[in-house]
């Protein structure tokens, strides 16, 4: 699975202030830390980029390209800022726009930019009328609408990264399985196939801080088993990066890695969680299974689910 590093975003108070004050040293340090993890892309999330934040994307792109040739994911609700950033790209065909929805005005503008620069698009299976549909088949319908609009501008399917949109497991537990089902449907429903991605950290948003890394890691493995191509992740979670390599290369390094591999195989083969064998005396293995039970809606989520 290819990883998109999410660690430069103005949701962070410190990063927001650094961007606003054009603190180049702070931004370089943050980018260099991400570069060391070697993601497939680095996401530059600047939000709406209005007022004092206008011109932010150009500034960030210039800094990033001075440090690395890792492709960038340009993340803003302001399409003008995205285009200004792409205009500076040395290899725009390797970059991603993050993102468009199925809303006609946004979709038309983003596909115009992607067609002009040859880049890829993260496409959210939602629109302003429906929000995020609860059912996977409704999300698939929106994906077909987006695909048709992209095809009209000669944007090939392999440049569309559909995001089925995962809601926090502590808010609506059923939606974890709906997102997994949507990934499978997306991979099976297009010829030639489209690509898929997901904002991984969203699945644990709102959960206690100590639970979030494990929830993210287990969901990443389940999604990988469903065929997902990429994920937007916390690239400073070294254990998550390690587990991704274990899954990619089928090379367990620790005893509990075999549980992750078993979960991956289970999802690939459309099997049930009950088929996964694990050591009930090993806390790490038990916690992984308990987390999978929550994400697959086999047990009811509570903040103390690991203690039950």
C-alpha positions in Angstrom: 0.0 0.0 0.0 1.3 3.4 -1.0 1.3 5.9 1.9 0.4 9.6 1.8 2.0 11.5 4.7 -0.6 13.7 6.4 1.7 15.5 8.9 1.7 18.9 7.4 -1.7 20.4 8.1 -3.0 23.6 9.5 -5.3 21.7 11.9 -2.2 21.7 14.0 -2.0 25.0 15.9 1.8 25.2 15.6 1.8 24.4 11.8 -1.0 26.9 11.3 1.0 29.7 13.0 4.2 28.7 11.1 2.3 28.9 7.7 0.7 32.2 8.7 4.0 33.7 9.8 5.9 32.1 6.8 8.3 30.3 9.3 10.4 28.5 6.8 12.6 26.8 9.3 9.6 25.2 11.0 8.2 24.0 7.7 11.5 22.6 6.5 12.0 20.7 9.7 8.5 19.2 9.5 9.0 18.2 5.9 12.4 16.7 6.5 11.0 14.5 9.2 8.4 13.2 6.7 10.9 12.8 4.0 12.9 10.4 6.2 9.8 8.1 6.3 9.8 7.9 2.5 6.1 8.2 1.8 4.7 7.9 -1.8 3.4 11.4 -1.4 3.5 14.3 1.1 0.2 16.0 1.7 0.1 19.8 2.0 -3.1 20.6 3.8 -3.8 24.4 3.9 -7.6 24.4 4.3 -9.5 27.1 2.5 -6.4 29.3 2.1 -8.2 32.6 2.2 -7.2 36.1 3.4 -3.8 36.0 5.1 -3.3 32.4 3.9 -3.6 33.3 0.2 -0.4 32.2 -1.7 0.4 29.6 0.9 0.4 26.7 -1.5 3.0 28.3 -3.8 5.2 29.0 -0.7 5.0 25.4 0.6 5.5 23.9 -2.9 8.7 25.9 -3.4 10.1 24.8 0.0 9.1 21.1 -0.5 10.7 20.9 -4.0 13.9 22.4 -2.7 14.1 19.5 -0.3 12.8 16.4 -2.1 11.5 15.0 -5.3 8.8 13.0 -3.5 5.5 13.9 -5.2 3.1 16.2 -3.4 -0.6 15.9 -2.6 -2.1 19.4 -2.8 -4.9 19.6 -0.2 -7.2 22.6 -0.1 -10.8 23.5 -0.6 -9.5 26.5 -2.6 -9.0 25.2 -6.2 -7.2 28.4 -7.2 -4.5 27.7 -4.6 -4.2 24.1 -5.9 -3.7 25.3 -9.5 -1.1 27.8 -8.4 0.8 25.1 -6.6 0.6 22.7 -9.6 1.9 25.4 -11.9 5.2 25.1 -10.0 5.5 21.3 -10.2 8.5 19.8 -11.9 6.6 16.6 -12.5 2.9 17.4 -12.1 1.9 14.1 -13.6 3.1 12.4 -10.4 1.1 14.7 -8.0 -2.4 14.4 -6.6 -5.2 16.9 -6.0 -6.8 16.3 -2.6 -9.7 16.4 -3.3 -13.0 16.6 -5.2 -16.5 15.6 -4.2 -19.3 14.7 -6.6 -20.6 18.3 -6.4 -20.8 19.5 -10.0 -19.0 22.9 -9.5 -16.1 21.4 -7.5 -15.8 18.4 -9.8 -15.8 20.5 -12.9 -13.1 22.8 -11.6 -10.8 20.0 -10.2 -11.1 17.9 -13.3 -10.2 20.9 -15.4 -7.0 21.3 -13.4 -6.2 17.6 -13.5 -6.7 17.5 -17.2 -4.5 20.5 -17.7 -1.6 19.2 -15.6 -1.9 15.5 -16.0 -2.1 14.8 -12.3 -4.3 12.4 -10.3 -7.3 13.2 -8.1 -8.5 12.0 -4.7 -12.3 11.7 -5.2 -14.6 11.7 -2.2 -17.7 9.5 -2.5 -20.0 12.2 -1.2 -21.8 15.4 -2.2 -23.4 18.3 -0.4 -26.9 17.0 -0.9 -26.4 13.5 0.5 -23.3 14.1 2.7 -21.6 10.7 3.2 -24.1 8.1 2.2 -24.6 5.4 4.8 -24.8 2.6 2.2 -21.9 1.4 0.1 -24.0 1.2 -3.1 -24.9 4.9 -2.8 -21.2 5.7 -2.5 -20.5 3.6 -5.6 -23.2 5.6 -7.5 -21.3 8.8 -6.7 -18.1 7.2 -7.8 -19.6 6.5 -11.2 -20.7 10.1 -11.5 -17.2 11.3 -10.8 -15.7 8.8 -13.2 -18.0 9.9 -16.0 -17.0 13.5 -15.5 -13.3 12.6 -15.5 -13.6 10.4 -18.6 -15.2 13.3 -20.4 -11.9 15.2 -19.9 -9.8 12.2 -20.8 -8.7 11.6 -17.2 -8.0 7.8 -17.1 -9.3 5.6 -14.3 -5.8 5.0 -12.9 -5.6 8.6 -12.0 -8.7 8.5 -9.9 -8.2 7.6 -6.2 -11.6 7.1 -4.7 -12.0 7.6 -1.0 -15.0 5.7 0.4 -14.9 7.9 3.5 -14.6 6.3 6.9 -16.5 7.7 9.9 -15.1 7.4 13.4 -15.8 4.0 14.9 -16.8 5.7 18.2 -19.5 7.7 16.3 -21.0 5.1 14.0 -19.5 1.6 14.3 -21.3 0.2 11.3 -19.5 2.5 8.9 -16.2 0.8 9.2 -17.6 -2.3 7.4 -19.4 -0.1 4.9 -16.1 1.6 4.0 -14.5 -1.8 3.6 -17.4 -3.0 1.4 -17.1 0.2 -0.6 -13.4 -0.4 -1.2 -14.2 -3.9 -2.6 -17.0 -2.6 -4.8 -14.8 0.1 -6.2 -12.1 -2.3 -7.1 -14.5 -4.7 -8.8 -16.8 -2.2 -10.6 -14.6 -0.4 -13.0 -12.8 -1.5 -16.2 -10.1 -0.5 -16.3 -9.9 -0.4 -12.5 -9.8 2.8 -10.5 -7.5 3.4 -7.6 -8.5 3.7 -3.9 -7.4 5.6 -0.8 -8.6 6.4 2.6 -8.0 9.0 5.4 -6.9 6.4 7.9 -6.8 8.5 11.0 -10.5 9.3 10.6 -11.4 5.8 11.8 -10.1 6.6 15.3 -11.0 10.2 15.5 -12.6 11.0 18.9 -11.3 7.8 20.5 -9.0 8.0 23.5 -5.5 8.9 22.4 -4.0 5.6 23.7 -6.4 3.6 21.5 -6.0 5.5 18.2 -2.7 3.9 16.9 -4.0 0.3 17.3 -7.3 1.1 15.7 -5.6 2.8 12.8 -3.2 -0.1 12.2 -5.8 -2.8 12.3 -8.1 -0.9 10.0 -5.2 -0.4 7.6 -4.6 -4.1 7.4 -8.3 -4.9 6.9 -8.5 -2.3 4.1 -5.4 -3.7 2.5 -7.0 -7.1 2.4 -10.0 -5.5 0.6 -7.5 -4.2 -2.1 -7.0 -0.6 -1.2 -4.1 1.0 -3.0 -3.1 3.8 -0.7 -3.9 5.6 2.6 -3.4 9.0 4.1 -1.5 8.3 7.3 0.4 9.6 10.2 3.9 8.9 8.9 5.4 9.5 12.3 3.7 6.2 13.5 6.7 4.0 12.9 4.9 0.9 14.0 2.2 1.5 11.3 4.9 1.9 8.7 6.5 -1.3 9.8 3.2 -3.2 9.7 2.6 -1.9 6.2 5.9 -3.4 5.1 5.1 -6.7 6.8 1.9 -6.9 4.8 3.4 -5.7 1.6 6.3 -8.2 1.8 4.7 -11.0 3.8 7.6 -10.9 6.2 6.6 -11.2 9.9 9.1 -9.8 12.3 7.3 -10.3 15.6 4.9 -13.0 16.8 1.8 -10.8 16.5 2.7 -9.9 12.9 1.2 -13.3 12.0 -2.2 -12.0 13.3 -2.0 -9.0 11.0 -1.1 -11.3 8.1 -4.0 -13.6 9.0 -6.4 -10.7 9.1 -5.2 -9.6 5.7 -5.7 -13.1 4.3 -9.1 -13.3 5.9 -10.3 -10.2 4.1 -8.8 -11.2 0.8 -10.5 -14.6 1.0 -13.9 -13.2 2.2 -13.6 -15.3 5.4 -14.9 -14.7 8.9 -12.9 -13.4 11.8 -13.6 -16.6 13.8 -11.3 -18.4 11.4 -8.3 -16.4 12.6 -6.2 -18.4 15.2 -4.4 -16.5 17.9 -2.7 -17.0 21.3 -5.3 -16.1 23.9 -2.5 -15.6 26.4 -0.6 -13.1 24.3 -1.9 -9.5 25.1 -0.7 -8.1 21.8 -2.6 -10.7 19.8 -5.7 -10.4 21.9 -5.8 -6.7 21.5 -5.5 -6.9 17.8 -8.4 -9.4 17.6 -10.5 -7.3 19.9 -9.9 -4.3 17.7 -10.8 -6.2 14.6 -14.0 -7.3 16.3 -14.9 -3.7 16.9 -14.1 -2.6 13.4 -16.0 -5.5 11.8 -19.0 -4.7 14.1 -18.7 -8.1 15.9 -18.6 -6.4 19.4 -19.9 -3.1 20.6 -17.4 -0.3 20.8 -16.7 1.4 24.1 -13.6 3.4 25.2 -12.7 0.4 27.4 -13.2 -2.3 24.8 -9.6 -3.7 25.4 -10.4 -4.2 29.1 -13.5 -6.3 28.5 
